[in-house]
Amino acid sequence: MKKTLLLILVLVIALPVAVFADGAATYKTKCTACHGPDGSGQTAVGKSLKLKDLRSPEIQNLSDAEITKALTDGKGKMPASKLSADDIKAVIGYVRSLKK
């Protein structure tokens, strides 16, 4: 019983950390060129496209469904992504961690 409880506890702690790590890695490879490493959009591309700061309340207050739709379908000049549903969830989790 104690071993099972310990295993469950380890999984509950480890899974969000693993998802966050995957989201950070995916964000770094797929999103930083435009949105910047901190989500501010202060890159050459981000500035030219006048990207919104991902850390701002305007973006942070969007629902996961709204962000998923933007990533899946594209929005404005951002093309639709080819990320899996799990990768999109992980990236959203990472973006949420950037909150000001």
MMTF fields as JSON, N, C-alpha, C and O atoms, coordinates in Angstrom:
{
  "mmtfVersion": "1.0.0",
  "mmtfProducer": "UNKNOWN",
  "numBonds": 399,
  "numAtoms": 400,
  "numGroups": 100,
  "numChains": 1,
  "numModels": 1,
  "chainsPerModel": [1],
  "groupsPerChain": [100],
  "chainIdList": ["A"],
  "bondAtomList": [4, 2, 8, 6, 12, 10, 16, 14, 20, 18, 24, 22, 28, 26, 32, 30, 36, 34, 40, 38, 44, 42, 48, 46, 52, 50, 56, 54, 60, 58, 64, 62, 68, 66, 72, 70, 76, 74, 80, 78, 84, 82, 88, 86, 92, 90, 96, 94, 100, 98, 104, 102, 108, 106, 112, 110, 116, 114, 120, 118, 124, 122, 128, 126, 132, 130, 136, 134, 140, 138, 144, 142, 148, 146, 152, 150, 156, 154, 160, 158, 164, 162, 168, 166, 172, 170, 176, 174, 180, 178, 184, 182, 188, 186, 192, 190, 196, 194, 200, 198, 204, 202, 208, 206, 212, 210, 216, 214, 220, 218, 224, 222, 228, 226, 232, 230, 236, 234, 240, 238, 244, 242, 248, 246, 252, 250, 256, 254, 260, 258, 264, 262, 268, 266, 272, 270, 276, 274, 280, 278, 284, 282, 288, 286, 292, 290, 296, 294, 300, 298, 304, 302, 308, 306, 312, 310, 316, 314, 320, 318, 324, 322, 328, 326, 332, 330, 336, 334, 340, 338, 344, 342, 348, 346, 352, 350, 356, 354, 360, 358, 364, 362, 368, 366, 372, 370, 376, 374, 380, 378, 384, 382, 388, 386, 392, 390, 396, 394],
  "bondOrderList": [1, 1, 1, 1, 1, 1, 1, 1, 1, 1, 1, 1, 1, 1, 1, 1, 1, 1, 1, 1, 1, 1, 1, 1, 1, 1, 1, 1, 1, 1, 1, 1, 1, 1, 1, 1, 1, 1, 1, 1, 1, 1, 1, 1, 1, 1, 1, 1, 1, 1, 1, 1, 1, 1, 1, 1, 1, 1, 1, 1, 1, 1, 1, 1, 1, 1, 1, 1, 1, 1, 1, 1, 1, 1, 1, 1, 1, 1, 1, 1, 1, 1, 1, 1, 1, 1, 1, 1, 1, 1, 1, 1, 1, 1, 1, 1, 1, 1, 1],
  "groupList": [{"groupName": "MET", "atomNameList": ["N", "CA", "C", "O"], "elementList": ["N", "C", "C", "O"], "formalChargeList": [0, 0, 0, 0], "bondAtomList": [1, 0, 2, 1, 3, 2], "bondOrderList": [1, 1, 2], "singleLetterCode": "M", "chemCompType": "L-PEPTIDE LINKING"}, {"groupName": "LYS", "atomNameList": ["N", "CA", "C", "O"], "elementList": ["N", "C", "C", "O"], "formalChargeList": [0, 0, 0, 0], "bondAtomList": [1, 0, 2, 1, 3, 2], "bondOrderList": [1, 1, 2], "singleLetterCode": "K", "chemCompType": "L-PEPTIDE LINKING"}, {"groupName": "THR", "atomNameList": ["N", "CA", "C", "O"], "elementList": ["N", "C", "C", "O"], "formalChargeList": [0, 0, 0, 0], "bondAtomList": [1, 0, 2, 1, 3, 2], "bondOrderList": [1, 1, 2], "singleLetterCode": "T", "chemCompType": "L-PEPTIDE LINKING"}, {"groupName": "LEU", "atomNameList": ["N", "CA", "C", "O"], "elementList": ["N", "C", "C", "O"], "formalChargeList": [0, 0, 0, 0], "bondAtomList": [1, 0, 2, 1, 3, 2], "bondOrderList": [1, 1, 2], "singleLetterCode": "L", "chemCompType": "L-PEPTIDE LINKING"}, {"groupName": "ILE", "atomNameList": ["N", "CA", "C", "O"], "elementList": ["N", "C", "C", "O"], "formalChargeList": [0, 0, 0, 0], "bondAtomList": [1, 0, 2, 1, 3, 2], "bondOrderList": [1, 1, 2], "singleLetterCode": "I", "chemCompType": "L-PEPTIDE LINKING"}, {"groupName": "VAL", "atomNameList": ["N", "CA", "C", "O"], "elementList": ["N", "C", "C", "O"], "formalChargeList": [0, 0, 0, 0], "bondAtomList": [1, 0, 2, 1, 3, 2], "bondOrderList": [1, 1, 2], "singleLetterCode": "V", "chemCompType": "L-PEPTIDE LINKING"}, {"groupName": "ALA", "atomNameList": ["N", "CA", "C", "O"], "elementList": ["N", "C", "C", "O"], "formalChargeList": [0, 0, 0, 0], "bondAtomList": [1, 0, 2, 1, 3, 2], "bondOrderList": [1, 1, 2], "singleLetterCode": "A", "chemCompType": "L-PEPTIDE LINKING"}, {"groupName": "PRO", "atomNameList": ["N", "CA", "C", "O"], "elementList": ["N", "C", "C", "O"], "formalChargeList": [0, 0, 0, 0], "bondAtomList": [1, 0, 2, 1, 3, 2], "bondOrderList": [1, 1, 2], "singleLetterCode": "P", "chemCompType": "L-PEPTIDE LINKING"}, {"groupName": "PHE", "atomNameList": ["N", "CA", "C", "O"], "elementList": ["N", "C", "C", "O"], "formalChargeList": [0, 0, 0, 0], "bondAtomList": [1, 0, 2, 1, 3, 2], "bondOrderList": [1, 1, 2], "singleLetterCode": "F", "chemCompType": "L-PEPTIDE LINKING"}, {"groupName": "ASP", "atomNameList": ["N", "CA", "C", "O"], "elementList": ["N", "C", "C", "O"], "formalChargeList": [0, 0, 0, 0], "bondAtomList": [1, 0, 2, 1, 3, 2], "bondOrderList": [1, 1, 2], "singleLetterCode": "D", "chemCompType": "L-PEPTIDE LINKING"}, {"groupName": "GLY", "atomNameList": ["N", "CA", "C", "O"], "elementList": ["N", "C", "C", "O"], "formalChargeList": [0, 0, 0, 0], "bondAtomList": [1, 0, 2, 1, 3, 2], "bondOrderList": [1, 1, 2], "singleLetterCode": "G", "chemCompType": "PEPTIDE LINKING"}, {"groupName": "TYR", "atomNameList": ["N", "CA", "C", "O"], "elementList": ["N", "C", "C", "O"], "formalChargeList": [0, 0, 0, 0], "bondAtomList": [1, 0, 2, 1, 3, 2], "bondOrderList": [1, 1, 2], "singleLetterCode": "Y", "chemCompType": "L-PEPTIDE LINKING"}, {"groupName": "CYS", "atomNameList": ["N", "CA", "C", "O"], "elementList": ["N", "C", "C", "O"], "formalChargeList": [0, 0, 0, 0], "bondAtomList": [1, 0, 2, 1, 3, 2], "bondOrderList": [1, 1, 2], "singleLetterCode": "C", "chemCompType": "L-PEPTIDE LINKING"}, {"groupName": "HIS", "atomNameList": ["N", "CA", "C", "O"], "elementList": ["N", "C", "C", "O"], "formalChargeList": [0, 0, 0, 0], "bondAtomList": [1, 0, 2, 1, 3, 2], "bondOrderList": [1, 1, 2], "singleLetterCode": "H", "chemCompType": "L-PEPTIDE LINKING"}, {"groupName": "SER", "atomNameList": ["N", "CA", "C", "O"], "elementList": ["N", "C", "C", "O"], "formalChargeList": [0, 0, 0, 0], "bondAtomList": [1, 0, 2, 1, 3, 2], "bondOrderList": [1, 1, 2], "singleLetterCode": "S", "chemCompType": "L-PEPTIDE LINKING"}, {"groupName": "GLN", "atomNameList": ["N", "CA", "C", "O"], "elementList": ["N", "C", "C", "O"], "formalChargeList": [0, 0, 0, 0], "bondAtomList": [1, 0, 2, 1, 3, 2], "bondOrderList": [1, 1, 2], "singleLetterCode": "Q", "chemCompType": "L-PEPTIDE LINKING"}, {"groupName": "ARG", "atomNameList": ["N", "CA", "C", "O"], "elementList": ["N", "C", "C", "O"], "formalChargeList": [0, 0, 0, 0], "bondAtomList": [1, 0, 2, 1, 3, 2], "bondOrderList": [1, 1, 2], "singleLetterCode": "R", "chemCompType": "L-PEPTIDE LINKING"}, {"groupName": "GLU", "atomNameList": ["N", "CA", "C", "O"], "elementList": ["N", "C", "C", "O"], "formalChargeList": [0, 0, 0, 0], "bondAtomList": [1, 0, 2, 1, 3, 2], "bondOrderList": [1, 1, 2], "singleLetterCode": "E", "chemCompType": "L-PEPTIDE LINKING"}, {"groupName": "ASN", "atomNameList": ["N", "CA", "C", "O"], "elementList": ["N", "C", "C", "O"], "formalChargeList": [0, 0, 0, 0], "bondAtomList": [1, 0, 2, 1, 3, 2], "bondOrderList": [1, 1, 2], "singleLetterCode": "N", "chemCompType": "L-PEPTIDE LINKING"}],
  "groupTypeList": [0, 1, 1, 2, 3, 3, 3, 4, 3, 5, 3, 5, 4, 6, 3, 7, 5, 6, 5, 8, 6, 9, 10, 6, 6, 2, 11, 1, 2, 1, 12, 2, 6, 12, 13, 10, 7, 9, 10, 14, 10, 15, 2, 6, 5, 10, 1, 14, 3, 1, 3, 1, 9, 3, 16, 14, 7, 17, 4, 15, 18, 3, 14, 9, 6, 17, 4, 2, 1, 6, 3, 2, 9, 10, 1, 10, 1, 0, 7, 6, 14, 1, 3, 14, 6, 9, 9, 4, 1, 6, 5, 4, 10, 11, 5, 16, 14, 3, 1, 1],
  "groupIdList": [1, 2, 3, 4, 5, 6, 7, 8, 9, 10, 11, 12, 13, 14, 15, 16, 17, 18, 19, 20, 21, 22, 23, 24, 25, 26, 27, 28, 29, 30, 31, 32, 33, 34, 35, 36, 37, 38, 39, 40, 41, 42, 43, 44, 45, 46, 47, 48, 49, 50, 51, 52, 53, 54, 55, 56, 57, 58, 59, 60, 61, 62, 63, 64, 65, 66, 67, 68, 69, 70, 71, 72, 73, 74, 75, 76, 77, 78, 79, 80, 81, 82, 83, 84, 85, 86, 87, 88, 89, 90, 91, 92, 93, 94, 95, 96, 97, 98, 99, 100],
  "secStructList": [7, 2, 2, 2, 2, 2, 2, 2, 2, 2, 2, 2, 2, 2, 2, 2, 2, 2, 2, 2, 2, 2, 2, 2, 2, 2, 2, 2, 2, 2, 6, 2, 2, 2, 2, 7, 6, 6, 1, 1, 7, 7, 1, 2, 2, 2, 2, 2, 2, 6, 7, 7, 7, 6, 6, 1, 2, 2, 2, 2, 6, 1, 7, 2, 2, 2, 2, 2, 2, 2, 2, 2, 2, 7, 5, 6, 6, 5, 7, 7, 7, 7, 7, 7, 2, 2, 2, 2, 2, 2, 2, 2, 2, 2, 2, 2, 2, 6, 7, 7],
  "xCoordList": [0.821, 0.0, 0.868, 0.595, 1.9, 2.773, 3.521, 3.716, 3.942, 4.66, 3.741, 4.171, 2.486, 1.53, 1.276, 1.253, 1.085, 0.858, 2.06, 1.908, 3.248, 4.468, 4.587, 4.955, 4.278, 4.326, 3.342, 3.68, 2.147, 1.144, 1.622, 1.48, 2.178, 2.691, 3.805, 3.828, 4.711, 5.806, 5.255, 5.728, 4.266, 3.671, 2.952, 3.051, 2.234, 1.51, 2.478, 2.179, 3.614, 4.614, 5.387, 5.649, 5.749, 6.622, 5.918, 6.535, 4.657, 3.979, 3.886, 4.228, 3.436, 3.41, 4.798, 4.934, 5.817, 7.185, 7.594, 8.209, 7.264, 7.603, 6.868, 7.459, 5.585, 4.809, 5.378, 5.511, 5.717, 6.302, 7.608, 7.847, 8.445, 9.729, 9.517, 10.199, 8.583, 8.306, 7.762, 8.124, 6.901, 6.348, 7.433, 7.421, 8.371, 9.48, 10.347, 10.743, 10.637, 11.47, 10.768, 11.385, 9.488, 8.731, 8.634, 8.816, 8.346, 8.284, 9.622, 9.666, 10.699, 12.024, 12.288, 12.825, 11.918, 12.217, 11.21, 11.563, 9.97, 8.915, 8.437, 7.871, 8.656, 7.996, 8.94, 8.566, 10.157, 11.027, 11.476, 11.76, 11.546, 12.002, 11.128, 11.627, 9.849, 8.929, 8.577, 8.617, 8.236, 7.73, 8.824, 8.556, 10.058, 11.169, 11.19, 10.171, 12.337, 12.467, 11.595, 11.225, 11.266, 10.447, 8.987, 8.19, 8.624, 7.246, 6.87, 5.72, 7.824, 7.526, 7.279, 6.676, 7.741, 7.608, 8.618, 8.491, 9.626, 10.63, 11.787, 12.952, 11.434, 12.414, 12.217, 11.238, 13.128, 12.975, 11.65, 10.908, 11.366, 10.108, 8.92, 7.939, 9.007, 7.92, 7.578, 6.409, 8.616, 8.395, 7.768, 6.859, 8.254, 7.714, 6.253, 5.475, 5.885, 4.502, 3.633, 2.431, 4.263, 3.562, 2.849, 1.663, 3.614, 3.044, 2.716, 3.404, 1.66, 1.275, 2.187, 2.666, 2.41, 3.221, 2.45, 1.353, 3.02, 2.346, 2.196, 1.407, 2.933, 2.873, 1.757, 1.415, 1.193, 0.209, -1.116, -1.456, -1.856, -3.174, -4.095, -4.892, -3.981, -4.828, -4.664, -5.648, -3.434, -3.166, -3.377, -3.974, -2.9, -3.014, -4.471, -4.775, -5.374, -6.783, -7.551, -8.715, -6.908, -7.552, -7.712, -6.879, -8.766, -8.965, -8.001, -7.476, -7.778, -6.946, -7.537, -6.798, -8.86, -9.517, -9.226, -9.01, -9.221, -8.931, -7.486, -7.215, -6.572, -5.162, -4.958, -4.218, -5.607, -5.518, -6.003, -5.379, -7.111, -7.65, -6.658, -6.445, -6.049, -5.075, -3.871, -3.362, -3.416, -2.266, -2.634, -1.849, -3.804, -4.228, -4.56, -4.15, -5.313, -5.793, -4.92, -5.025, -4.055, -3.304, -4.147, -5.365, -3.499, -4.236, -3.42, -2.224, -4.067, -3.355, -2.25, -2.5, -1.029, 0.099, 0.759, 1.685, 0.278, 0.839, 0.201, -1.021, 1.024, 0.465, -0.024, 0.373, -0.876, -1.324, -0.116, 0.786, -0.116, 1.01, 0.701, -0.45, 1.732, 1.583, 1.864, 2.215, 1.705, 1.958, 0.841, -0.31, 1.196, 0.193, -0.633, -0.242, -1.756, -2.608, -1.842, -1.981, -1.037, -0.252, 0.799, 1.027, 1.44, 2.436, 1.778, 2.346, 0.596, -0.121, -0.451, -0.259, -0.94, -1.234, 0.024, -0.017, 1.13, 2.39, 2.861, 3.329, 2.74, 3.142, 2.242, 2.729, 0.955, 0.045, 0.451, 0.471, 0.771, 1.228, 2.479, 2.61, 3.385, 4.606, 4.305, 4.823, 3.479, 3.12, 2.457, 2.708, 1.629, 0.986, 2.049, 1.852, 3.154, 4.209, 4.959, 5.677, 4.813, 5.488, 4.761, 5.274, 3.588, 2.724, 3.513, 4.354, 3.229, 3.907, 3.592, 4.065],
  "yCoordList": [-1.195, 0.0, 1.264, 2.201, 1.294, 2.47, 2.661, 3.79, 1.546, 1.654, 2.214, 3.03, 1.78, 2.269, 3.753, 4.519, 4.157, 5.565, 6.412, 7.504, 5.905, 6.613, 6.743, 7.801, 5.676, 5.703, 6.726, 7.481, 6.753, 7.719, 9.137, 10.014, 9.365, 10.684, 11.116, 12.265, 10.222, 10.53, 10.873, 11.815, 10.123, 10.398, 11.74, 12.481, 12.049, 13.32, 14.495, 15.532, 14.337, 15.409, 15.448, 16.528, 14.298, 14.231, 14.584, 15.189, 14.224, 14.456, 15.931, 16.287, 16.818, 18.232, 18.78, 19.611, 18.33, 18.774, 18.308, 19.068, 17.074, 16.545, 17.313, 17.646, 17.597, 18.346, 19.746, 20.234, 20.402, 21.736, 21.706, 22.571, 20.72, 20.619, 20.434, 21.071, 19.573, 19.373, 20.649, 20.987, 21.354, 22.608, 23.642, 24.366, 23.715, 24.666, 24.33, 25.221, 23.059, 22.645, 22.916, 23.401, 22.602, 22.842, 24.332, 24.767, 25.119, 26.578, 27.095, 27.915, 26.611, 27.089, 26.817, 27.674, 25.639, 25.305, 25.862, 26.133, 26.035, 26.421, 27.865, 28.403, 28.5, 29.786, 30.966, 32.112, 30.702, 31.807, 32.709, 33.885, 32.202, 33.046, 34.285, 35.362, 34.143, 35.281, 35.858, 37.073, 34.991, 35.44, 35.729, 36.31, 35.328, 35.556, 34.556, 33.938, 34.394, 33.403, 33.708, 32.802, 34.984, 35.359, 35.61, 35.956, 35.44, 35.625, 37.07, 37.356, 37.978, 39.407, 39.813, 40.854, 38.997, 39.351, 40.378, 40.952, 40.614, 41.636, 41.04, 41.134, 40.435, 39.944, 40.772, 41.509, 40.654, 41.403, 41.044, 41.925, 39.763, 39.319, 39.763, 40.283, 39.559, 39.93, 41.41, 41.794, 42.231, 43.681, 44.052, 44.88, 43.44, 43.783, 43.338, 43.968, 42.252, 41.765, 42.363, 42.108, 43.174, 43.788, 42.734, 42.85, 41.7, 40.614, 41.073, 41.918, 40.508, 40.801, 40.026, 38.938, 40.604, 39.985, 38.799, 38.97, 37.605, 36.402, 36.428, 35.662, 37.289, 37.389, 38.317, 38.339, 39.078, 40.102, 39.49, 38.368, 40.24, 39.756, 39.444, 38.508, 40.227, 39.993, 38.572, 37.918, 38.102, 36.747, 35.718, 34.668, 36.007, 35.062, 34.778, 33.704, 35.728, 35.537, 34.752, 34.407, 34.468, 33.626, 32.218, 31.755, 31.554, 30.166, 29.25, 29.607, 28.075, 27.086, 26.769, 26.567, 26.723, 26.419, 27.506, 27.2, 28.773, 29.866, 29.802, 30.017, 29.506, 29.403, 28.178, 28.234, 27.083, 25.872, 26.148, 25.713, 26.867, 27.191, 28.046, 27.814, 29.032, 29.891, 29.08, 29.295, 28.148, 27.323, 26.326, 26.088, 25.754, 24.726, 25.311, 24.778, 26.423, 27.011, 28.146, 28.535, 28.678, 29.868, 31.087, 30.987, 32.234, 33.464, 34.636, 34.74, 35.508, 36.63, 36.121, 35.338, 36.569, 36.14, 34.869, 34.349, 34.359, 33.114, 31.932, 31.778, 31.109, 29.952, 28.888, 28.866, 28.021, 26.884, 26.02, 25.829, 25.508, 24.657, 23.208, 22.829, 22.431, 21.0, 20.229, 19.049, 20.917, 20.286, 19.309, 19.496, 18.277, 17.327, 17.989, 19.025, 17.4, 17.927, 17.97, 18.926, 16.948, 16.921, 18.029, 18.662, 18.268, 19.338, 20.71, 21.594, 20.879, 22.143, 22.369, 23.471, 21.349, 21.473, 21.841, 22.682, 21.221, 21.492, 22.922, 23.591, 23.396, 24.765, 25.76, 26.765, 25.497, 26.377, 26.432, 27.505, 25.281, 25.258, 26.096, 26.815, 26.007, 26.794, 28.285, 29.095, 28.644, 30.05, 30.598, 31.739, 29.805, 30.232, 30.525, 31.394, 29.801, 30.01, 31.323, 31.774, 31.942, 33.193, 34.411, 35.528, 34.2, 35.284, 36.332, 35.997, 37.599, 38.728, 38.721, 39.588],
  "zCoordList": [0.0, 0.0, 0.0, -0.75, 0.827, 0.883, -0.433, -0.884, -1.05, -2.32, -3.409, -4.224, -3.424, -4.412, -4.214, -5.177, -2.968, -2.663, -3.06, -3.608, -2.782, -3.149, -4.672, -5.182, -5.382, -6.848, -7.407, -8.319, -6.872, -7.321, -7.051, -7.903, -5.889, -5.53, -6.486, -6.928, -6.802, -7.728, -9.109, -9.745, -9.575, -10.881, -10.91, -11.888, -9.848, -9.778, -9.816, -10.409, -9.197, -9.182, -10.501, -11.03, -11.029, -12.201, -13.512, -14.389, -13.666, -14.94, -15.303, -16.43, -14.397, -14.786, -15.117, -16.016, -14.411, -14.7, -16.09, -16.838, -16.445, -17.767, -18.857, -19.885, -18.644, -19.63, -19.793, -20.915, -18.677, -18.725, -19.513, -20.356, -19.242, -19.937, -21.433, -22.236, -21.818, -23.234, -23.866, -24.993, -23.151, -23.656, -23.866, -24.862, -22.935, -23.048, -24.257, -25.008, -24.442, -25.572, -26.903, -27.852, -26.96, -28.195, -28.472, -29.609, -27.434, -27.59, -28.113, -29.03, -27.526, -27.931, -29.411, -30.112, -29.885, -31.276, -32.272, -33.42, -31.853, -32.801, -32.683, -33.635, -31.534, -31.279, -31.041, -31.29, -30.564, -30.15, -31.293, -31.063, -32.494, -33.602, -33.744, -34.071, -33.503, -33.6, -32.23, -32.035, -31.29, -29.985, -28.969, -27.917, -29.273, -28.355, -27.214, -26.908, -26.588, -25.518, -24.305, -23.558, -24.109, -22.95, -23.31, -22.438, -24.577, -25.02, -25.314, -25.647, -25.196, -25.362, -26.814, -27.073, -27.757, -29.173, -29.62, -30.701, -28.79, -29.099, -29.911, -29.526, -31.025, -31.986, -33.253, -33.368, -34.187, -35.44, -36.118, -36.552, -36.201, -36.821, -35.982, -36.513, -34.664, -33.77, -33.845, -33.858, -33.893, -33.986, -35.33, -35.388, -36.404, -37.726, -37.862, -38.578, -37.174, -37.228, -36.13, -36.068, -35.249, -34.115, -33.267, -32.96, -32.9, -32.098, -30.692, -30.121, -30.147, -28.774, -27.831, -28.153, -26.68, -25.637, -25.056, -24.523, -25.158, -24.648, -23.134, -22.578, -22.466, -21.011, -20.548, -19.365, -21.47, -21.127, -20.665, -21.041, -19.848, -19.418, -20.606, -20.547, -21.673, -22.853, -23.388, -23.733, -23.456, -23.951, -22.847, -23.085, -21.656, -20.55, -20.177, -19.657, -20.437, -20.109, -21.171, -20.966, -22.3, -23.31, -22.747, -21.967, -23.139, -22.696, -23.439, -24.494, -22.881, -23.567, -24.936, -25.9, -25.025, -26.301, -27.344, -28.517, -26.915, -27.848, -28.344, -29.526, -27.436, -27.835, -28.719, -29.701, -28.375, -29.196, -30.608, -31.576, -30.735, -32.065, -32.848, -34.039, -32.189, -32.869, -33.334, -34.434, -32.499, -32.879, -33.973, -34.891, -33.876, -34.83, -36.193, -37.224, -36.19, -37.443, -37.963, -39.127, -37.093, -37.434, -37.104, -36.958, -36.985, -36.682, -37.197, -36.925, -37.933, -38.523, -39.435, -40.351, -39.178, -40.002, -39.482, -40.104, -38.328, -37.804, -38.531, -38.526, -39.147, -39.854, -38.882, -37.716, -39.367, -38.569, -38.222, -39.038, -37.008, -36.608, -36.946, -37.166, -36.982, -37.219, -35.932, -35.967, -34.782, -33.493, -33.15, -33.543, -32.421, -31.94, -30.844, -30.305, -30.522, -29.448, -28.129, -27.365, -27.854, -26.616, -26.611, -25.58, -27.755, -27.841, -27.657, -27.016, -28.213, -28.059, -26.584, -26.072, -25.904, -24.463, -23.692, -22.794, -24.037, -23.346, -23.598, -22.677, -24.835, -25.158, -24.427, -23.908, -24.38, -23.649, -22.178, -21.576, -21.603, -20.216, -20.032, -19.042, -20.97, -20.894, -21.027, -20.259, -21.987, -22.182, -20.919, -20.532, -20.286, -19.042, -17.957, -17.108, -18.0, -16.992, -17.22, -16.328, -18.381, -18.706, -18.145, -18.212, -17.6, -17.111, -16.324, -15.489, -16.603, -15.943, -14.448, -13.714]
}
